[in-house]
Amino acid sequence: METLKKGIEIKEKNKTLDMTEGSIVKKLLLFSIPLILGNLLQQTYNTVDSIIVGNYVGSNALAAVGSSAMLIYLLIGFSQGIAVGAGVIISQAIGAKDNKRINLSVHTAIMIAILLGLFLSVIGFIFTPQLLKWMKTPPEIMAESIEYLRLFSLGLVFSIVYNMEAGILNAVGNSKRSLLYLGIASVTNIFLDLLFVRGFNMGIKGVAIATNISQFISCILALIFLLRVNDTYKVYLRKIKIHKKIAFNIIKVGFPTGIQSTVVSFSNVLIQTSINVFGPSIIAGFGIYLKIDGFNILPILSLSMASTTFTGQNYGARKKDRVKRGMWITLGMSIIYTIITGILILLFSRPLVSLFTKEEKIIEASIYAMKYFCPFYSLLAMLHSLAGTVRGAGKTIPPMLVLLFSMCIFRIFWIRFILPLDNTVGNILVLYPITWGIGLTLMALYTWKAKWL
């Protein structure tokens, strides 16, 4: 009896969530709420970076941070796709109760993240000046942009390894751990931001260093947990290596998502390049809105990840009816959330933007961007919910093709042929809701006709 009691206590402590049984709404909420809160915490400390820069460094520094955002997403986009692939493989192994495959997948995934993180850190550091010049970054913010992005690139390896560790925790249903470590990292980042920028007067350099330190802390804390956890996903340092067959499966599933993330990020870089020609005030205003936008987008992505894990476990357990019900519930949750937050952002637009800056030109530019995003968030929410379900079944190529066409090829076509006819900020921003609608239409058609459902 005492042994049984200890076993129950260990299971409860690890919080491995079996999503193949019980209430779908309850399981999705238990999994997604910590994930949403974690992403919101991460967005909070990213936003605090910009608030501190805008208030204590200046508008040019704020524009420098904003101009670097899309390049950062480009650098880490592929690694996030690989993390999704690892999560799908692990969650399917959990659904199939294949403990050996779970363990091999975890160790392979971490090694892939380490190698990829080191590679991207080096690439980001070396090519920062060339990338920023290619993006037509204005001369008056070029020096600060280079300094910020180069320092940030040095910490990419910690961010990428942590994202993989979080992917592992999410795949086994232990999203509360991700929340805990992001919470610690967020508090650390805010404290260090104030210390380095306001206390030591380090400027934009202090913001980048603070971010790197906090990412390092979350990476190490997650690793320590994985080394100590008493479950099938426990990590042993000596076993962290590439297992060829598992690595092939992870890359096979994750590569399309990685390519998708990369090309979508690339199209966003093109949009940022088009924005950059309008000068620092527009760049700063757009950059501010992207920070606010994250509070809407990241919960959507969290629900999509919840759908991926839920589908992966139930698809592995061959419970297709449960997969369908989970898809519809995720759609409903994401639509309700985006309607509410879109309205709130529009209602409180000026007070929100004023947290970052008091310059009227920047405030007006940011509010202007909101009008093109907020009314249409539900389109993006439905697109990501459907894509999350499809990825969880291991079908990562269809979402890749849909997003490749709608958010990359179409955007490039628009920027190359339509935008020159009337080169205005509005004609750039309108691309977002248009491409969300195209992507949703294509994704819905695929899902409706999918034989695997």
C-alpha positions in Angstrom: 0.0 0.0 0.0 2.8 2.4 0.9 4.5 1.7 -2.5 1.3 2.3 -4.3 0.8 5.6 -2.4 4.3 6.7 -3.4 3.7 5.9 -7.0 0.5 8.0 -7.0 2.4 10.9 -5.4 5.2 10.8 -8.0 2.6 10.7 -10.8 0.8 13.7 -9.3 4.1 15.6 -8.9 5.1 15.1 -12.5 1.7 16.0 -13.8 1.9 13.9 -16.9 -1.5 14.5 -18.5 -3.3 11.6 -20.3 -5.5 13.4 -22.9 -7.0 10.2 -24.3 -9.6 9.8 -21.5 -12.1 12.0 -19.7 -13.7 15.4 -20.5 -12.2 17.0 -23.6 -12.9 20.6 -22.4 -11.3 19.9 -19.0 -8.2 18.2 -20.5 -7.7 21.0 -23.1 -8.1 23.7 -20.4 -5.8 21.9 -17.9 -3.2 21.7 -20.6 -3.7 25.0 -22.4 -4.2 27.5 -19.5 -0.6 27.0 -18.1 0.7 27.2 -21.7 -1.3 30.4 -22.4 -0.1 32.0 -19.1 3.4 31.0 -19.9 3.4 32.5 -23.3 1.7 35.7 -21.9 4.5 35.9 -19.3 7.1 35.6 -22.1 5.4 38.3 -24.1 5.2 40.4 -20.9 8.9 40.5 -20.4 9.5 41.1 -24.2 7.0 44.0 -23.9 8.7 45.3 -20.8 11.9 45.5 -22.8 10.2 47.9 -25.2 8.5 49.9 -22.5 11.8 50.4 -20.7 13.6 51.2 -24.0 10.9 53.7 -25.1 10.9 55.5 -21.7 14.5 55.4 -20.7 16.6 55.1 -23.9 14.6 56.9 -26.6 12.5 56.5 -29.7 15.4 55.5 -32.0 16.3 52.7 -29.7 12.7 51.7 -29.6 12.7 51.6 -33.4 15.9 49.5 -33.4 14.3 46.9 -31.2 11.2 46.9 -33.5 13.2 46.6 -36.7 15.0 43.5 -35.2 11.9 41.6 -34.2 11.1 40.0 -37.6 14.7 39.0 -38.1 14.6 37.3 -34.7 11.5 35.4 -35.7 13.2 34.4 -38.9 16.3 33.0 -37.1 14.3 30.9 -34.6 11.4 29.9 -36.9 12.9 26.7 -38.2 13.9 25.5 -34.7 10.3 26.0 -33.5 9.1 23.8 -36.3 11.5 21.1 -35.3 10.3 21.4 -31.7 6.7 20.9 -32.9 7.9 17.8 -34.8 9.5 16.4 -31.7 6.4 17.1 -29.7 4.2 15.2 -32.2 6.5 12.2 -32.1 6.6 12.1 -28.3 2.9 12.7 -27.9 2.1 9.9 -30.3 4.5 7.6 -28.5 2.7 8.4 -25.2 -0.7 7.7 -26.8 0.7 4.3 -28.0 2.3 3.7 -24.5 5.7 3.1 -26.2 8.1 4.0 -23.3 11.3 3.2 -25.2 10.3 5.5 -28.1 9.4 8.3 -25.7 12.9 8.1 -24.1 14.8 7.9 -27.3 12.8 10.8 -28.8 13.5 13.1 -25.8 17.2 12.6 -25.9 17.4 13.0 -29.7 15.3 16.1 -29.6 17.5 17.8 -27.0 20.7 17.1 -29.0 19.1 18.4 -32.2 18.2 21.6 -30.3 21.7 22.1 -29.0 23.3 21.7 -32.4 20.7 23.9 -34.1 20.9 26.6 -31.4 24.7 26.9 -31.7 24.5 27.1 -35.5 21.9 29.8 -35.4 23.7 31.8 -32.7 26.8 31.9 -34.9 24.8 32.8 -38.1 22.9 35.5 -36.3 26.0 37.1 -34.9 28.0 37.1 -38.1 25.3 38.2 -40.6 23.5 40.8 -38.5 24.9 43.9 -40.4 24.1 42.4 -43.8 20.6 41.4 -42.8 19.7 44.8 -41.4 21.1 46.5 -44.5 19.1 44.2 -46.7 16.0 45.2 -44.7 16.6 48.9 -45.5 17.0 49.8 -41.8 17.3 53.6 -41.6 20.9 54.9 -41.0 19.8 56.8 -37.8 19.0 53.5 -36.0 21.4 51.1 -37.8 24.2 51.2 -35.1 21.8 50.4 -32.2 20.0 47.7 -34.3 23.3 45.9 -35.0 24.3 46.1 -31.3 21.0 44.8 -30.1 20.6 42.0 -32.6 24.2 40.8 -32.3 24.0 40.5 -28.6 20.6 38.9 -28.8 21.9 36.3 -31.3 24.5 35.1 -28.7 21.6 33.9 -26.5 19.6 32.2 -29.3 21.0 28.8 -28.3 19.4 29.1 -24.8 16.1 30.1 -26.3 16.1 27.3 -28.8 17.1 24.6 -26.3 14.4 25.9 -23.9 11.8 25.8 -26.6 12.6 22.1 -27.2 12.5 21.4 -23.5 9.1 23.1 -23.2 8.0 21.1 -26.3 8.9 17.9 -24.5 7.0 19.0 -21.3 4.0 20.0 -23.3 4.0 16.8 -25.3 3.7 14.8 -22.0 1.0 17.1 -20.8 3.2 18.9 -18.2 2.6 22.5 -19.3 2.6 23.8 -15.7 6.4 23.4 -15.6 6.8 25.6 -18.6 4.7 28.2 -16.9 6.8 28.0 -13.7 10.1 28.5 -15.6 8.8 31.3 -17.8 7.5 33.0 -14.7 10.9 32.9 -13.1 12.5 34.1 -16.3 10.0 37.0 -16.7 10.6 38.3 -13.2 14.4 38.0 -13.7 14.2 39.8 -17.1 12.2 42.8 -15.7 14.6 43.2 -12.8 17.7 43.0 -15.0 16.2 45.4 -17.5 15.7 48.0 -14.9 19.1 47.3 -13.3 21.1 47.4 -16.6 19.2 50.2 -18.4 18.1 52.5 -15.6 20.6 51.6 -13.0 23.8 51.1 -15.0 22.8 53.2 -18.0 23.7 50.5 -20.5 21.1 51.4 -23.1 19.9 48.9 -25.6 22.9 46.7 -24.8 21.5 46.1 -21.3 18.1 45.0 -22.7 19.7 42.3 -24.9 22.0 41.0 -22.1 19.0 40.9 -19.6 17.0 38.8 -22.1 19.9 36.4 -22.7 20.4 35.9 -19.0 16.7 35.2 -18.4 16.6 32.8 -21.3 19.6 30.9 -19.9 17.9 30.6 -16.5 14.7 29.1 -18.0 16.8 26.7 -20.1 18.8 25.4 -17.1 15.8 25.1 -14.8 13.9 23.0 -17.4 16.9 20.8 -18.0 17.3 20.3 -14.2 13.7 19.1 -14.0 14.1 16.8 -16.9 17.2 15.3 -15.3 15.4 14.7 -12.0 11.9 13.7 -13.1 10.9 10.1 -12.3 9.1 9.3 -15.5 9.5 7.9 -19.0 10.7 11.3 -20.3 13.6 11.5 -17.8 16.8 12.8 -19.3 20.3 11.3 -18.8 23.2 13.5 -19.9 25.2 10.5 -21.2 22.2 9.6 -23.4 21.8 13.0 -25.1 22.8 12.1 -28.7 21.3 11.6 -32.1 19.4 8.4 -32.6 19.2 8.2 -36.4 15.8 6.6 -36.9 14.2 8.9 -34.3 15.9 12.0 -35.6 14.7 11.1 -39.1 11.1 10.8 -37.8 11.4 14.1 -35.9 12.8 15.9 -38.9 10.3 14.3 -41.2 7.4 15.6 -39.1 9.1 18.9 -38.0 10.8 19.9 -41.3 7.7 21.0 -43.1 6.6 23.0 -40.0 10.1 24.5 -39.7 10.2 25.4 -43.4 6.7 26.9 -43.0 7.8 29.0 -40.0 10.9 30.1 -41.9 9.1 31.2 -45.0 6.3 32.9 -43.1 9.0 34.8 -41.1 10.7 35.6 -44.3 7.6 37.2 -45.7 7.2 39.1 -42.5 10.8 40.4 -43.0 9.7 41.6 -46.4 6.8 43.4 -44.8 9.1 44.9 -42.2 11.4 46.0 -45.1 8.5 47.8 -46.7 7.6 49.4 -43.4 11.2 50.6 -42.8 11.2 53.0 -45.8 8.6 55.1 -43.9 11.1 56.1 -41.2 11.7 55.6 -37.4 8.3 56.8 -36.2 6.4 54.3 -38.3 8.9 51.5 -37.5 8.6 52.2 -33.7 4.7 52.4 -33.9 4.5 49.1 -35.8 7.0 47.6 -33.4 4.9 48.6 -30.4 1.8 47.2 -31.9 3.6 43.8 -32.5 4.3 43.7 -28.8 0.6 44.3 -28.0 -0.4 41.9 -30.8 1.6 39.2 -29.1 -0.9 39.1 -26.2 -3.5 38.0 -28.8 -1.4 35.8 -31.0 0.4 33.8 -28.4 -2.7 32.4 -26.7 -4.0 31.4 -30.2 -0.7 29.6 -30.8 -1.0 28.0 -27.3 -4.4 26.6 -28.1 -3.0 25.4 -31.4 -0.2 23.6 -29.5 -2.8 22.1 -27.1 -4.7 20.8 -30.1 -1.5 19.3 -31.5 -0.7 17.5 -28.3 -4.4 16.4 -27.8 -4.6 15.1 -31.4 -1.2 13.4 -31.2 -2.1 11.4 -28.1 -5.6 10.5 -29.3 -4.4 9.7 -32.8 -1.7 7.5 -31.3 -4.4 5.8 -29.3 -6.6 5.5 -32.5 -9.5 7.6 -31.1 -10.5 9.6 -34.1 -13.9 10.6 -32.9 -12.2 12.2 -29.9 -9.8 14.0 -32.3 -12.8 15.6 -34.1 -14.5 16.7 -30.9 -11.3 18.2 -29.7 -10.9 20.2 -33.0 -14.3 21.8 -32.7 -13.8 22.7 -29.0 -10.5 24.3 -29.8 -12.0 26.3 -32.6 -14.8 27.6 -30.3 -12.3 28.5 -27.5 -10.0 30.4 -29.8 -12.8 32.3 -31.6 -14.3 33.5 -28.3 -10.9 34.6 -27.0 -10.0 36.6 -30.1 -13.3 38.4 -30.2 -13.0 39.6 -26.6 -9.3 40.6 -26.8 -9.7 42.3 -30.2 -12.5 44.5 -28.8 -10.5 45.3 -25.6 -7.3 46.3 -27.5 -9.3 48.7 -29.7 -11.2 50.2 -26.8 -8.0 50.8 -24.8 -5.6 51.5 -27.7 -4.2 54.9 -26.7 -3.5 54.0 -23.0 -1.8 50.8 -24.1 0.5 52.5 -26.6 1.2 55.4 -24.3 2.9 52.9 -21.9 5.7 52.7 -24.5 6.1 56.3 -25.6 4.7 59.8 -25.4 5.5 60.8 -28.9 2.3 61.4 -30.8 3.5 60.3 -34.2 4.5 56.9 -32.9 1.2 56.5 -30.9 -0.9 57.3 -34.0 1.1 54.9 -36.1 0.5 52.1 -33.6 -3.2 52.8 -33.3 -3.5 52.8 -37.1 -2.0 49.3 -37.2 -4.5 48.0 -34.7 -7.4 48.8 -37.0 -6.1 46.4 -39.6 -5.5 43.6 -37.1 -8.0 43.5 -34.2 -11.3 43.0 -36.2 -9.9 39.9 -38.0 -8.1 37.9 -35.3 -10.7 35.2 -35.4 -9.6 34.3 -38.9 -6.1 33.6 -37.7 -7.4 31.8 -34.6 -9.4 29.3 -36.8 -6.5 28.8 -39.1 -4.1 27.9 -36.4 -6.6 25.7 -34.6 -7.2 23.6 -37.7 -3.5 23.5 -38.5 -2.7 22.3 -34.9 -5.1 19.4 -35.3 -3.7 18.4 -38.6 -0.1 18.5 -37.3 -1.0 16.4 -34.3 -1.9 13.6 -36.7 1.6 13.8 -38.2 0.3 15.5 -41.4 2.6 18.5 -41.3 2.9 19.0 -45.1 -0.6 20.3 -45.8 -0.4 23.1 -43.2 3.0 23.9 -44.6 1.7 24.2 -48.1 -1.3 26.3 -47.0 0.7 28.7 -45.0 3.5 28.8 -47.6 1.0 30.0 -50.2 -1.1 32.3 -48.2 1.5 33.9 -45.9 4.5 33.8 -48.2 3.9 33.5 -51.9 0.8 35.7 -51.9 2.5 38.3 -49.7 5.5 38.4 -52.0 3.2 38.8 -55.0 1.4 41.6 -53.3 4.6 43.5 -52.3 6.1 43.0 -55.7 3.1 43.8 -58.0 0.3 45.4 -56.0 2.0 47.6 -53.4 4.0 49.7 -56.0 0.7 50.9 -57.4 -0.1 52.6 -54.2 2.8 52.4 -51.7 1.1 53.3 -48.4 1.3 51.8 -44.9 -2.4 50.8 -45.2 -1.7 48.7 -48.3 1.1 46.9 -46.4 -1.0 46.2 -43.2 -4.0 45.0 -45.1 -2.0 42.0 -46.2 -2.4 40.4 -42.8 -6.2 39.9 -42.7 -6.2 39.1 -46.4 -3.7 36.3 -46.0 -5.3 35.0 -42.8 -8.6 34.6 -44.8 -6.9 32.8 -47.7 -5.1 30.5 -45.4 -8.2 29.7 -43.4 -10.2 28.9 -46.5 -7.6 26.5 -47.8 -7.0 24.8 -44.4 -10.8 24.4 -43.9 -11.1 22.8 -47.3 -8.3 20.3 -46.5 -9.7 19.4 -43.1 -13.2 19.0 -44.4 -12.0 16.5 -47.0 -9.4 14.7 -44.8 -9.9 10.9 -44.9 -7.8 10.4 -41.7 -10.4 12.2 -39.6 
